[in-house]
Amino acid sequence: MIDREQVLHVARLARLRLDEAEVETMAGELSGILGHVDRIRGLDLAGVEPTSHVVQLENVLRDDVAWTSLPSAVALASAPEPFEGAFRAPSPQADAD
């Protein structure tokens, strides 16, 4: 069984603040998880293939196909107008003029 201090230690590592009810709940849940891990450790898994993926993962990403991007005027059509004094990055087109 995980005690209160162990729960608080794990919570500190995760930068969590737990109230007393949450500490009690987490102690029970973490103890249950460790109990399941102990039962799995007791199994003879020699020769058992890893089963992290139930189907073979091949070609799961789409082909990288290039296409024409939106013109910047279309992409920015619904963007708000900058307010007075707001920082604005210079346009690359301004250098070309």
MOPEQUI-V200725 format. One record per pair of residues at least 12 apart in sequence whose C-alpha atoms are under 6 Angstrom apart, sorted by sequence separation. I is the first residue (numbers start at 0). J is the second residue. D is the distance in whole Angstrom. If there is no record, write none. Layout:
I_J_D + I_J_D
This chain:
1_26_6 + 1_30_6 + 0_30_5
